[in-house]
Amino acid sequence: MSDVLTTEEIPCDSNEGAIAMVTINRPNKLNSLNQEVMNEIKKMCSWAESNEKIRCVIITGAKPLPPPEGKRQKPNAFVAGADITEFIGQKSDDIRALFKDNGWEALWNLSKPTIAMIDGFTLGGGLEVACSCDIRVASERSIFGTPEIKLGLMPGGGGTQRLVNLIGLGKTMELVLTGENISAQEALEIGLVNHVVNPDLLEEKTMAIAQSIASKSMHTLKVAKNTIRQSLENPLSVGVAIEAEEFASLFDSEDKEIGVQAFLNRSVPEWKHR
């Protein structure tokens, strides 16, 4: 990984595998997304997908650096949007080429569970990073919005689609068409985030969720995540049929036998992840 994206492997409580703590590291730019960051996100996703050790991926933004003497502290940010300086002079063909293979879709397509650990401004492309994750945990001081309309643009990294799935058509229309921000509490109330906590408890809460996920069978997690996603692409009757088939298929897995026996014996399952 490069300087703009750092990764730390945190051991799982089970002493098997690790949780990847991935930090978007441009604190002087409020962790805004430039092409280098997007390329590194894609590389990270390829690494996490192929690394059998990684059980869960947490995405977060770097904390603000200490300010120079006499200067004000920069605010906390998860990702405060795209780096607008890269938009200057760009035409539609340039953008189409970039968006055919981007970091948002790489995150979305990762088969392993992903969690956005959000502290501060989460705007535009940053909100789309969060929406590309499976679970979102935010601090009380976080701010969310899609301000692209103020630039004569609109969300382009999946925001118009994934927001509708999370918060509904009406709230998505309001966020996108006004470009106004909402608080963490409102984000929780409308279903945009799963949890809101005190900033001092943010990492503890996020890690507790990640450790819980990491203690499960990776094979079953992958099947469950993919099956849940089918609800976004299919009518209810088709999704239910897919679920029934995937549920049945798990009865042929080693981990099903391990899990059932551990439950009956009141012991901790030792997964084979197959």
C-alpha positions in Angstrom: 0.0 0.0 0.0 1.1 3.6 -0.6 1.2 6.5 1.8 -2.3 7.6 0.9 -3.8 4.2 2.0 -2.4 2.4 5.0 -3.3 -1.1 6.2 -2.9 -2.7 9.6 -3.6 -6.3 10.3 -5.3 -6.7 13.7 -5.3 -10.3 15.0 -8.7 -11.9 15.6 -9.7 -12.7 19.1 -9.9 -16.3 18.1 -6.1 -16.1 17.2 -7.1 -17.3 13.7 -6.9 -14.7 10.9 -6.9 -11.0 11.0 -9.0 -7.9 10.5 -7.7 -5.4 8.0 -7.8 -1.8 9.3 -7.6 0.3 6.1 -7.0 4.1 6.5 -7.4 6.6 3.8 -4.5 8.9 4.6 -4.8 12.4 3.3 -5.5 14.3 6.5 -4.4 17.7 5.1 -7.0 17.3 2.3 -9.7 15.9 4.7 -9.0 12.5 3.2 -10.5 13.5 -0.1 -10.4 11.0 -3.0 -8.0 11.5 -5.8 -7.0 9.0 -8.5 -4.1 7.6 -6.4 -6.4 6.8 -3.5 -8.9 5.1 -5.8 -6.2 3.0 -7.4 -4.9 2.0 -3.9 -8.5 1.0 -2.8 -8.7 -1.3 -5.8 -5.3 -2.8 -5.0 -6.3 -3.2 -1.4 -9.5 -5.0 -2.4 -7.6 -7.4 -4.6 -5.2 -8.1 -1.7 -7.9 -8.6 0.8 -9.9 -10.9 -1.5 -7.0 -13.2 -2.2 -5.6 -13.2 1.4 -7.1 -16.1 3.3 -5.9 -14.6 6.5 -8.2 -11.5 6.2 -11.6 -12.1 7.8 -13.1 -8.6 7.7 -12.1 -5.1 6.3 -12.6 -1.8 8.1 -12.3 1.4 6.1 -11.7 4.7 8.0 -10.1 8.1 7.5 -7.0 9.4 9.0 -7.3 11.7 12.0 -6.4 15.4 11.5 -2.7 16.3 12.0 -1.7 18.8 14.7 -2.0 22.3 13.2 1.0 24.6 12.7 1.5 27.1 15.4 -1.2 29.8 15.1 -3.4 27.8 12.8 -6.8 26.2 13.5 -7.1 22.4 13.7 -8.7 20.8 10.6 -11.9 19.0 11.3 -12.3 15.3 11.5 -13.2 13.6 8.2 -13.9 10.1 7.1 -13.7 11.2 3.4 -14.8 14.7 2.6 -15.5 14.0 -1.0 -13.5 13.9 -4.2 -10.4 16.0 -4.8 -12.1 18.7 -6.9 -8.8 19.9 -8.3 -8.7 16.8 -10.5 -12.0 17.8 -12.1 -10.5 20.8 -13.9 -10.4 20.4 -17.6 -11.9 16.9 -17.5 -14.4 15.9 -20.2 -17.0 13.1 -20.3 -14.7 10.6 -22.0 -12.0 11.1 -19.4 -14.5 10.4 -16.6 -16.1 7.4 -18.3 -12.7 5.7 -18.5 -12.0 6.3 -14.9 -15.4 5.2 -13.7 -15.5 1.9 -15.6 -13.1 0.5 -13.0 -13.2 2.3 -9.7 -12.6 1.9 -6.0 -16.3 2.1 -5.0 -17.2 -0.9 -7.1 -14.1 -2.8 -5.9 -15.3 -2.3 -2.3 -18.8 -3.2 -3.2 -17.7 -6.4 -5.0 -15.5 -7.6 -2.2 -16.8 -11.0 -1.0 -15.6 -10.4 2.6 -17.5 -8.3 5.1 -16.7 -4.6 5.1 -17.3 -1.9 7.7 -17.0 1.9 7.4 -15.7 3.4 10.6 -16.9 7.0 10.2 -15.6 10.0 12.2 -16.4 13.4 10.8 -17.2 14.7 7.3 -18.5 12.0 5.0 -19.5 13.8 1.8 -19.9 13.1 -1.9 -17.6 10.3 -2.9 -16.8 9.7 0.7 -20.5 8.9 1.4 -20.3 6.6 -1.6 -17.3 4.8 0.0 -19.4 4.3 3.1 -22.4 3.1 1.1 -20.2 0.6 -0.7 -19.5 -1.1 2.7 -21.8 -3.6 4.3 -22.1 -1.9 7.7 -21.6 1.8 8.8 -20.6 2.9 12.3 -20.4 6.6 12.9 -19.3 9.0 15.6 -21.7 11.6 17.0 -19.8 14.4 15.3 -20.1 12.9 11.8 -21.8 14.9 9.0 -23.2 13.3 5.8 -24.2 14.8 2.5 -24.1 14.7 -1.3 -23.0 18.3 -2.2 -22.2 17.5 -5.9 -25.4 19.4 -7.1 -23.7 22.6 -5.9 -20.9 22.0 -8.5 -23.4 21.4 -11.3 -22.9 17.6 -10.9 -24.5 14.7 -9.2 -23.2 11.6 -7.4 -21.3 9.3 -9.8 -19.9 6.5 -7.6 -23.1 4.6 -7.0 -24.7 7.2 -4.6 -28.0 7.6 -6.4 -28.5 3.9 -6.4 -27.2 2.7 -3.1 -28.7 5.5 -1.1 -32.2 4.6 -2.4 -31.6 1.0 -1.2 -30.5 2.3 2.3 -32.8 5.3 3.0 -35.5 5.2 0.3 -36.4 7.2 -2.7 -37.7 10.4 -1.0 -34.8 10.9 1.3 -32.3 10.2 -1.5 -34.1 12.8 -3.6 -33.8 15.4 -0.8 -30.1 14.7 -0.1 -29.1 14.8 -3.8 -31.3 17.6 -5.0 -30.6 20.0 -2.2 -27.0 19.1 -1.5 -27.6 19.8 2.2 -25.9 17.9 5.0 -27.4 15.8 7.7 -26.2 15.0 11.2 -25.2 11.6 12.5 -28.4 11.3 14.5 -30.5 11.9 11.4 -28.4 9.4 9.5 -29.1 6.8 12.1 -32.9 7.6 12.1 -33.2 7.2 8.4 -31.1 4.0 8.2 -28.0 5.4 6.6 -25.8 4.2 9.4 -26.1 1.2 11.8 -24.8 2.8 15.0 -23.8 6.2 16.3 -21.4 6.4 19.3 -19.3 8.8 21.2 -16.0 9.5 19.2 -14.0 7.9 22.0 -15.9 4.7 21.6 -16.0 4.5 17.8 -13.1 2.1 17.3 -14.2 -0.1 20.2 -17.7 -0.4 18.8 -16.5 -1.0 15.3 -13.9 -3.6 16.4 -16.5 -5.4 18.5 -18.7 -5.9 15.4 -15.7 -6.9 13.2 -14.5 -9.4 15.8 -17.9 -10.9 16.0 -18.0 -11.3 12.3 -14.5 -12.7 12.2 -15.4 -15.5 14.6 -17.8 -17.0 12.0 -17.2 -19.4 9.1 -15.7 -17.4 6.2 -17.5 -19.8 3.8 -20.9 -19.2 5.4 -20.3 -15.4 5.6 -19.5 -15.2 1.9 -22.7 -17.2 1.0 -24.8 -15.1 3.4 -23.5 -11.8 2.1 -24.0 -12.8 -1.5 -27.5 -14.0 -0.8 -28.5 -10.8 1.0 -27.3 -8.8 -2.0 -29.6 -10.8 -4.3 -32.5 -8.9 -2.8 -31.2 -5.8 -4.6 -31.2 -7.4 -8.0 -34.3 -9.7 -7.9 -38.0 -9.8 -7.1 -39.0 -11.1 -3.7 -40.1 -14.5 -5.0 -36.8 -15.0 -6.9 -34.7 -13.9 -3.9 -36.5 -16.3 -1.6 -35.8 -19.1 -4.0 -32.2 -18.2 -4.2 -32.0 -18.1 -0.4 -33.6 -21.6 -0.1 -31.1 -23.0 -2.5 -28.1 -21.4 -0.8 -29.4 -22.5 2.6 -29.7 -26.1 1.4 -26.3 -26.0 -0.2 -24.7 -25.2 3.2 -25.8 -28.6 4.5 -23.1 -30.0 2.3 -20.4 -27.9 3.9 -17.9 -29.0 6.5 -18.6 -25.9 8.6 -22.3 -26.8 8.9 -21.4 -30.1 10.7 -18.8 -28.3 12.8 -21.2 -25.6 13.8 -24.1 -27.9 14.7 -21.9 -30.2 16.7 -20.3 -27.3 18.6 -23.8 -25.9 19.4 -24.9 -29.3 20.7 -21.7 -29.8 22.7 -21.7 -26.2 23.9 -18.2 -25.7 22.6 -16.5 -23.2 20.4 -16.6 -24.2 16.7 -13.2 -24.6 15.0 -14.1 -23.7 11.4 -12.6 -25.2 8.3 -14.0 -22.3 6.3 -15.4 -24.7 3.7 
